[in-house]
Amino acid sequence: MKTMRSALVVGATGLVGSSLVKLLCESEEYAAVNVISRRPLDFTHPKLVVKLCEFDQIADKDIEFAHEVFCCLGTTMKKAGSKQQFEKVDFEYPLTIAAIAKNRGVGHFIVISAMGANEKALAYYSQVKGKLEEELIKMDFPRLSIVRPSLITGNRLEFRLGETIGDKVLKVINPILVGPLKKLHSIPATQIALAMKVIALHGKEQKVSIYLSDELLEMQMPIIEKGEALADEEVTFNWDKYKEDTLPPVNSEDEEGRLKIDGQGK
């Protein structure tokens, strides 16, 4: 029997998130792709359902069951304007979404972090990403997959000077980054999106998995022989099983203390 899966994507208007949404919609493994977004997407598909809301106003009713939640939220200090606003997008919003998803019975949370994420790092950006990872681990998801890419490349709508310079530099030195240094390779947003899909369907089975750029760069969907199952039949999507009145309650504390910000996705 053909498996039918449901996915939820947040940060769907960003470089990685927009690629991921298209990839999931065009995949036969997914029957439904839900998106929570602050603004409309420039992409439509029969499988796609977009719910518009501010992330500081997100509530339990906005998140339904999904086999995987893909969190692609992220911004920059320049765009955020302050450390407090930056942490809203890169730390508080992902945690709020994760908490509601956990209570909704989501079994696999996949999040984009960053290379060098460590709450004790010297760089503030790395500290925030490290703090996010630690808090997500404490939530004790059945499966948590942390994606730590190096510099993400692709055609962004907005100009980012630092990333533009870094991209040009890495294009020159990427060929000599071999062995342990391969984790420093820049990586296209489209490849990260593909890797996240591979992780969802064929990733490591342990509770917490961390994927660096070198591993992400090598990921491809396995070739499935005709007649083979695309995924574990036990997780075949059952629409009737997850009606509203059967869902577990959500902790109301997760809805307190949020501020508005125009957050962008990765």
Secondary structure, 3 states (H helix, E strand, C coil): CCCCEEEEEECCCCHHHHHHHHHHHCCCCEEEEEEEECCCCCCCCCCEEEEECCHHHCCHHHCCCCCEEEECECCCHHHHCCHHHHHHHHHHHHHHHHHHHHHCCCCEEEEECCCCCCCCCCCHHHHHHHHHHHHHHHCCCCEEEEEECCCEECCCCCCCHHHHHHHHHHHHHHHHCCHHHHHHCCEEHHHHHHHHHHHHHHCCCCCEEEEEHHHHHHCCCCCCCCCCCCCCHHHCCCHHHHCHHHCCCCCHHHHCCCCCCCCCEC
